[in-house]
Amino acid sequence: MALIVQKYGGTSVGTVERIQNVANRVKKSRDAGDQVVVVVSAMSGETNRLIGLANDISSAPNPREMDVLVTTGEQVTIALLSMALQEIGCDARSYTGGQVHILTDNAHGKARITDIDDARVRADLDAGRVVVVAGFQGVDEDRNITTLGRGGSDTTAVAMAAALKADECQIFTDVDGVYTTDPRVEPKARKLDRITFEEMLEMASLGSKVLQIRSVEFAGKYNVPLRVLSSFEDGGEGTLITFEEDGVEAAKISGIAFNRDEAKLTIRGVPDQPGVAYKILGPIGAANIEVDMIVQNISNDDTTDFTFTVNRGEYKKAHKILTETANTLGAREVVGDDAIVKVSLVGVGMRSHAGIASQMFECLSKENINIQMISTSEIKISVVIDEKYLELGVRALHKAFGLDEA
């Protein structure tokens, strides 16, 4: 008998029919002899509907009351799924995050889990029940309802699996696994049988939407085997996310990630002096704008050009702040570009293979794609290119690194 935690997202439970399909899938696991804990999100579109209601009432809703409101979406799903399981002869019991006692800090809207009391869940499992838990939510030490942020149901599932020492945490979604890249951009993309936590963490941080990044961090920290599966297809092993194993270095690259939500800003002709980087990025950080890639070039005239990327949604705000900084520092000008993308190669094989960067640059050069910025880490190489070259670049790299091949 294995203890399995299964998580189903909003599209997987978006209608009554889909909830019934989930119930049938859960019952199969239970009938096979496994103990099953199910974590569910709100039905697709429900959280947005609730946020819309709040915004109709207030231009700045109170964070505590927002958490009280949006967690009702998951309560609907856990009750309906438990009813659906009971209808097909599978005893089940639903729990909110507070009833399980998923303890979090008090950061409403982006709380972090600090502890889980698994006693009630274990008692129900030992009694032969399926336990259905509301994802995305918990309570703080004062019993206030909290939420874990968008995608937080993945984190709930992994945290429950860690607390229960589950044999596996299965994330059911609308794709059947993790692919070498987005199949909508490269139809020849292949599903990976397995990928390491390190690689998945990089893929998630670089724009892959399959898993929420905090859930991958949590799984890696507590060594929870994580598997991505489709909730709309029967059979298939999905993709197992686990620790690096022998032989994994045989693959140079595991996948290609990309992020369209990028914008670039450059401040030119800044007097080159100690502390200039802080003077440029300090006001950006103070405005709670995250900076990604950074390049600094020093000229012969004792000035420097400083370029960095931000999220495209923060571009106008960052441009305004940087312009004010330029006036203060006596810089020559500020220029920006919000039509760029970041394309990244990811693979633990980079540790044991030389020449990957040069191979990447050669591939893009052959397609006449100009590289504007470069960033590297131990298992990742990222470049910034014009947005119009995204699909061409991804397809060319996918072929050049043999990712088309089975």
C-alpha positions in Angstrom: 0.0 0.0 0.0 1.3 3.4 -1.0 0.3 6.8 0.3 -0.3 9.1 -2.6 -1.1 12.9 -2.7 -3.0 13.9 -5.8 -3.5 17.6 -6.8 -6.1 18.7 -9.3 -6.1 22.3 -10.7 -9.0 24.5 -11.7 -9.4 23.2 -15.2 -9.5 19.6 -13.9 -12.4 20.4 -11.6 -14.0 23.2 -13.8 -17.4 21.5 -14.2 -19.5 18.9 -12.3 -18.7 16.4 -15.0 -15.0 17.0 -14.6 -15.3 16.7 -10.8 -17.0 13.3 -11.3 -14.2 12.2 -13.6 -11.7 13.2 -10.9 -13.7 11.1 -8.4 -13.5 8.1 -10.7 -9.8 8.5 -11.1 -9.3 8.9 -7.3 -11.4 5.8 -6.7 -9.2 3.7 -9.0 -6.2 4.6 -6.9 -8.1 3.8 -3.7 -9.3 0.5 -5.1 -5.7 -0.4 -6.1 -5.0 -0.3 -2.4 -3.4 3.1 -2.1 -4.2 5.6 0.6 -5.1 8.9 -1.1 -5.1 12.5 -0.1 -6.6 14.9 -2.8 -5.8 18.6 -2.9 -8.0 20.7 -5.2 -8.1 24.2 -6.5 -11.2 26.3 -7.0 -13.2 25.6 -10.2 -11.6 27.4 -13.2 -12.6 31.1 -13.2 -14.0 31.1 -9.7 -11.1 32.9 -8.0 -11.1 35.6 -10.7 -14.9 36.0 -10.2 -14.5 36.4 -6.4 -11.7 39.0 -6.9 -13.9 40.9 -9.3 -16.7 41.0 -6.7 -14.2 42.4 -4.2 -13.0 45.1 -6.6 -16.6 46.1 -7.3 -17.0 46.8 -3.6 -13.6 48.4 -2.9 -10.7 49.9 -4.8 -8.3 48.5 -2.2 -9.9 45.5 -0.5 -8.6 44.6 3.0 -6.1 41.8 2.6 -7.5 39.8 5.5 -11.0 39.9 4.1 -9.8 39.1 0.6 -8.3 35.9 2.0 -11.6 35.1 3.7 -13.4 35.7 0.3 -11.2 33.9 -2.2 -10.8 30.7 -0.1 -14.5 30.0 -0.5 -13.8 28.8 -4.0 -11.8 25.8 -2.8 -14.4 25.0 -0.2 -17.0 24.5 -2.9 -14.7 22.1 -4.8 -13.7 20.0 -1.7 -17.4 19.5 -0.8 -18.5 18.6 -4.3 -15.6 16.2 -4.9 -16.3 14.5 -1.5 -20.0 14.1 -2.5 -19.0 12.7 -5.9 -16.7 10.2 -4.2 -19.4 9.2 -1.8 -21.9 8.7 -4.7 -19.6 6.0 -6.2 -19.1 4.2 -2.9 -15.8 5.7 -1.9 -15.9 7.1 1.7 -14.4 10.6 1.7 -14.1 13.6 4.0 -13.3 17.2 3.1 -11.1 19.7 5.0 -10.3 23.3 4.7 -6.8 24.4 5.3 -7.8 25.6 8.7 -9.4 22.3 9.6 -6.3 20.4 8.7 -4.4 23.1 10.6 -2.0 24.1 7.9 -0.2 26.8 9.9 1.3 29.8 8.0 2.8 33.1 8.7 0.4 36.2 8.6 1.4 37.5 5.1 -2.1 37.7 3.6 -2.2 36.9 -0.1 1.3 35.3 -0.1 1.6 33.4 3.2 4.2 30.7 3.6 3.6 27.3 5.4 5.4 26.9 8.7 3.8 23.7 10.0 1.1 21.0 9.3 -0.7 19.0 11.9 -1.4 15.7 10.0 -3.2 13.9 12.9 -6.8 14.2 11.6 -5.8 13.3 8.1 -3.9 10.2 9.2 -6.8 9.1 11.3 -9.2 9.3 8.3 -6.7 7.5 6.0 -6.4 4.7 8.6 -10.2 4.5 8.7 -10.2 3.9 4.9 -11.3 7.3 3.8 -10.1 9.5 1.0 -9.2 12.9 2.4 -10.0 15.9 0.3 -8.1 19.1 1.2 -8.6 22.7 0.1 -5.5 23.9 -1.6 -4.1 27.5 -1.6 -5.0 28.2 2.1 -4.1 27.9 5.7 -4.4 29.8 9.0 -2.0 31.9 11.0 -1.3 31.7 14.7 -4.3 33.9 15.4 -6.6 31.6 13.4 -7.0 34.1 10.6 -7.5 32.6 7.2 -4.5 33.0 4.9 -3.7 32.2 1.2 -0.5 31.1 -0.4 -0.6 33.2 -3.6 -1.5 32.2 -7.1 -0.7 28.5 -7.8 -0.6 27.9 -4.1 -2.5 24.6 -4.4 0.6 23.0 -5.8 2.5 24.1 -2.7 -0.3 22.7 -0.5 -0.1 19.3 -2.2 3.7 19.1 -1.8 3.6 20.3 1.8 0.9 17.7 2.6 3.0 15.0 0.9 6.1 16.1 2.9 4.2 16.1 6.2 2.6 12.7 5.6 5.9 11.3 4.1 3.9 10.3 1.1 5.4 7.9 -1.5 4.6 10.3 -4.3 2.9 13.7 -5.0 1.0 13.6 -8.3 0.1 17.0 -9.9 -2.7 16.5 -12.4 -3.0 19.3 -14.9 -4.1 20.0 -18.5 -0.8 18.7 -19.9 0.5 15.1 -19.7 4.0 16.0 -18.4 7.0 18.3 -18.7 8.1 18.9 -22.3 11.5 19.8 -23.8 9.8 23.1 -24.7 6.3 24.5 -25.2 4.7 22.3 -27.9 2.7 25.3 -29.1 6.0 26.9 -30.3 7.8 23.7 -31.3 5.4 20.9 -32.4 8.4 18.5 -32.2 8.8 19.0 -28.4 9.0 15.7 -26.5 7.6 14.8 -23.2 10.4 14.0 -20.7 10.1 10.8 -18.6 12.1 12.5 -15.8 13.7 15.7 -14.9 15.7 16.8 -11.9 14.5 19.2 -9.2 17.3 21.6 -10.2 16.2 21.6 -13.9 12.5 21.9 -13.1 13.2 24.8 -10.7 15.1 26.6 -13.5 12.3 25.8 -16.0 9.7 27.1 -13.7 11.6 30.3 -12.9 12.3 31.0 -16.5 8.7 30.9 -17.7 7.5 27.3 -17.8 4.0 27.3 -16.4 3.6 23.6 -15.7 4.4 23.9 -11.9 4.4 26.7 -9.4 8.0 27.5 -8.5 7.4 27.4 -4.7 6.1 23.9 -4.9 9.2 22.7 -6.7 11.4 24.3 -4.1 9.3 22.6 -1.3 9.5 19.2 -3.0 13.3 19.5 -3.5 13.8 20.6 0.1 11.8 17.7 1.6 12.7 15.2 -1.1 9.1 14.6 -2.2 9.0 12.6 -5.5 6.8 14.8 -7.8 5.0 13.6 -10.9 3.2 15.7 -13.5 0.2 13.9 -15.1 -2.8 14.8 -17.3 -6.2 14.8 -15.7 -7.8 14.4 -19.1 -6.0 11.3 -20.3 -6.0 7.8 -18.8 -2.7 6.0 -18.6 0.8 7.3 -19.2 3.5 7.8 -16.6 3.8 11.6 -17.0 7.1 13.2 -15.9 8.8 12.3 -12.7 10.7 15.1 -11.0 13.4 13.7 -8.7 17.0 14.1 -7.6 19.9 13.7 -10.1 20.7 10.1 -10.8 23.6 8.3 -12.4 23.8 8.8 -16.2 21.9 12.0 -16.2 24.9 13.8 -17.5 24.5 12.0 -20.9 21.9 14.6 -21.9 23.5 18.0 -22.5 20.2 19.9 -22.4 16.9 18.8 -20.9 14.7 21.7 -22.1 14.3 25.1 -23.5 12.4 27.7 -21.5 11.3 31.2 -22.6 9.7 34.2 -21.1 7.8 36.8 -23.1 7.2 39.0 -20.1 10.5 40.8 -20.4 11.5 44.4 -21.0 15.0 46.0 -21.1 16.2 49.4 -19.9 19.5 51.1 -20.5 20.9 54.2 -18.8 23.8 55.6 -20.8 26.7 57.9 -20.0 26.6 57.5 -16.2 29.7 58.8 -14.5 31.7 55.7 -13.5 32.3 55.9 -9.8 32.0 53.6 -6.8 28.4 52.9 -5.8 26.9 53.7 -9.3 25.1 50.3 -9.5 23.4 50.9 -6.2 22.4 54.5 -7.2 20.8 53.1 -10.4 19.1 50.0 -8.9 18.4 51.2 -5.4 15.3 53.3 -6.5 14.1 50.4 -8.7 14.3 48.0 -5.7 12.7 50.5 -3.4 9.7 50.5 -5.8 9.4 46.7 -5.4 10.4 46.1 -9.0 12.4 42.9 -9.5 15.5 43.0 -11.7 16.6 40.0 -13.7 19.6 40.2 -16.0 22.2 43.0 -15.6 25.0 44.1 -18.0 27.4 47.0 -17.3 29.9 48.4 -19.9 32.5 50.9 -19.0 33.5 53.4 -21.8 36.8 55.1 -22.5 35.4 58.5 -21.3 35.0 57.3 -17.7 31.3 56.8 -18.1 29.3 53.5 -18.0 26.3 52.1 -19.7 24.1 50.0 -17.4 21.4 47.7 -18.8 18.9 45.5 -16.9 15.7 43.6 -17.5 12.4 43.8 -15.6 9.0 42.3 -16.0 7.1 43.8 -18.9 4.3 44.8 -16.6 6.7 47.0 -14.6 8.4 48.5 -17.7 6.7 52.0 -17.7 7.0 52.4 -13.9 10.7 51.4 -14.1 11.4 53.7 -17.1 10.0 56.7 -15.2 12.1 55.9 -12.1 15.2 55.4 -14.2 14.7 58.7 -16.0 14.5 60.5 -12.7 17.7 58.7 -11.6 19.4 59.7 -14.9 18.6 63.4 -14.2 20.1 63.1 -10.7 23.3 61.4 -11.9 23.8 63.5 -14.9 23.5 60.5 -17.3 23.3 61.1 -21.1 20.0 59.2 -21.8 17.6 56.4 -20.9 16.4 54.0 -23.6 14.1 51.0 -23.3 12.7 48.1 -25.3 9.6 46.1 -24.2 9.6 43.8 -27.3 12.2 41.3 -26.1 12.1 37.8 -24.9 14.5 35.6 -22.8 15.3 32.2 -24.1 17.1 29.7 -21.9 18.8 26.3 -22.2 18.5 24.2 -19.1 20.3 21.0 -18.2 22.4 19.4 -15.5 24.5 18.0 -18.3 26.1 21.4 -18.7 28.3 20.5 -15.8 30.1 17.8 -17.8 29.8 19.1 -21.3 32.0 22.0 -22.6 31.1 24.3 -25.5 27.3 24.5 -25.0 27.3 28.3 -24.9 29.3 28.6 -28.2 27.0 26.0 -29.8 24.0 28.1 -28.7 25.5 31.3 -30.0 26.5 29.6 -33.3 23.0 28.3 -33.8 21.4 31.7 -33.3 24.0 33.4 -35.5 23.1 31.0 -38.4 19.5 32.3 -38.1 20.7 35.9 -38.1 19.3 36.4 -34.6 21.2 39.0 -32.6 21.9 38.3 -28.9 21.4 41.4 -26.8 22.2 40.1 -23.3 23.7 36.9 -21.9 23.3 35.3 -18.4 24.7 32.0 -17.2 24.5 29.7 -14.2 25.8 26.2 -13.5 22.9 24.5 -15.4 21.5 27.4 -17.4 22.3 29.7 -20.3 19.9 32.6 -21.0 19.9 35.1 -23.8 17.8 38.1 -24.6 16.6 38.5 -28.2 14.0 40.4 -30.2 10.5 39.0 -29.6 9.9 38.5 -33.3 12.6 35.9 -33.3 11.2 33.8 -30.4 9.7 30.9 -32.4 12.6 30.7 -34.9 15.1 30.8 -32.1 13.4 28.1 -30.0 12.9 25.8 -33.0 16.5 26.2 -34.2 17.9 25.5 -30.7 15.6 22.6 -30.2 17.0 20.9 -33.3 20.6 21.9 -32.8 20.7 20.2 -29.3 19.0 17.1 -30.5 15.8 17.6 -28.5 13.7 16.5 -31.5 15.1 13.0 -31.2 13.5 10.4 -29.1 
